[in-house]
Structures are given as structure tokens and as C-alpha cells.
Amino acid sequence: MSVQVLISGAGPVGLFQALLLARLKVPVRIIDRANGICPLSRSTGVHPRTLEIIDMVDHELLTKLVDQGNITPAV
């Protein structure tokens, strides 16, 4: 039996959910209200807990993200 999952929203959470499900061989379909990629960022950083979760799933991905990111100083 094939289970299919519909993910509403192609933001960071929706795409990460799709990644996790795809690794489990679960077919997914992603829908988003936008017609394309937004040229502007709505995010200013990644929280430590998010980095921990990414690390649990794929340490190599975390390393690439951290290497390409910028450190935001504490205010």
C-alpha cells in the first residue's frame, strides 16, 4: 500500500518534512501559495534547537549549512 502525504507550504518546515519523509520512501506532494521562489529572506537566523534537529538527521548537511552561514552576534 502506498501512503501519500500532502505538505502545505514550501518553507523551511515543509521542505524539511518532505526531506524526512522522502528518506523513509514516503511519497509526498508539496503545495505552496506562491508561484515561485521569493527573492527576499523572511528569516534572520537559525535557532540552536533547529541546528540540533538537522544534526540528528544529517550531520553532513548541518556542516554545509554552518560553513556557509554567518554568525550573528548576541545583542
RADABEL-V147612 format. One line per field, one symbol per residue. ss: DSSP state (H for helix, E for strand, L for the rest). burial: # if it has 16 or more other C-alpha atoms within 10 Angstrom, else .. Layout:
ss = ???
burial = ???
This chain:
ss = LLLEEEEELLLHHHHHHHHHHHHLLLEEEEELLLLLLLLLLLLLLLLHHHHHHHHHHLHHHHHHHHHHLLLLLLL
burial = ......#..#...#...#.........#.........................#.......#.............
